[in-house]
Amino acid sequence: MTLSPHIVQAYKDILCEELLPAMGCTEPIAIAYAASILCHALGDEPTAIRIGLSGNIIKNVKSVIVPAAGGLHGIEAAVAAGVIARAPERRLEVLCALDEAGRARIRGYMESTPITVRELDTRHPFELDLEGERGSHTARVRVLHRHTNVVLVERDGENITAHYTTDEGEDDAHRADRTLLNVADIVTFAEEVALDELRPLLLRQIELNMAIAEEGLRGGYGASIGQMLYAGGTCDLRTRARAYAAAGSDARMNGCEMPVCILSGSGNQGMTASVPVVVYARAWGADEDSTLRALLVSDLVTVHQKTGIGCLSAYCGAISAGCGCGCGICYLAGGRFREIAHTLVNSVAILSGTICDGAKASCAAKIAMAVEAGIMGYDMMRTGHQFYGGDGIVTKGVENTIRNIGRLARDGMSETDREIIRIMLGE
């Protein structure tokens, strides 16, 4: 079956919008990006800052280390680092602009500048509202739905948003329609699409994410889940795949300054969807084109699942990416729609409902288990085993099961999300 040019272009656009470089956990980096815009709009460093955040952003910033900030973590550190960096054009790599002198100033600025944090009463899982002042001047920055989706910039009450939103693709009117995604078309797209246009994007994903995974295996980051699993290289292939993916998260959650290629707005999801597929491809001797086509399956299946779930929720996004990587590995082994559909249903049935309690060192362990679920789902399919409609939230048809996952995460776990945030804030 040949896809329509409309579908092919939409899928290409989705990949271009999703596979972006970022240094550090994307929620604190979104805060740093907004703070950098605030400083730029104000014309100088604010002498007082007020920041309102949705609970999900607070959850993901509370415990993770901000890169290039001398081991500091939390909201105030992200704000201060962004102000000092003052490079909004770098977007999610804003902290790459910090030189040694800038890094040395972060702690002092944070300690000397009143930074007031409040939780927003909002229905939006991702919302950030930042206000600053210096002398008689004020500025405001608002980011909504996605990490770089700047919807408002003001200076002294004047709307200057247009100066900071020059790229199409951030607002909903310009973004590709993700509701066009379905597993059958994803597999056909991966088989048929000419790779020339997508090759640089996918090779960058491999380069960035494998590099930070290897750094995680070398360094003693966080709880060193990747190092523990890797055991000096004596582990089997499935454990090696889990170890590499976990090691990338070990490094990223604990201050490593290497960039990653994100997916669904998350570096952890970007690594989980890609690194295990690459580990299997190299072990099996797959050529470059086969590896890239398998990555297309993993990336797009991950985004497809996340479309119904949303950007941030109580549902751990690494699970979706782990299920995606299982589908990519299945494609590498010669599986096509039927086999990939069974792999995905098996995978989502294993760990669905795993909670997201913020970005932190333990994300690496969740990633390891998410990859295990993806590989187990593939192994079940390969050996003739599967879960059937009526087994819990699994229902007949892969698309119906994906819709159930979205319903569970978006609607069913909404109160769970609020309770997680209350627990984390000590309420």
Beta strands, then each sheet from edge to edge (+ up, - down):
strand 1: 21-22
strand 2: 48-53
strand 3: 115-119
strand 4: 127-134
strand 5: 137-144
strand 6: 150-155
strand 7: 158-159
strand 8: 260-261
sheet 1: 1+ 8-
sheet 2: 3+ 2+ 4- 5+ 6- 7+
end
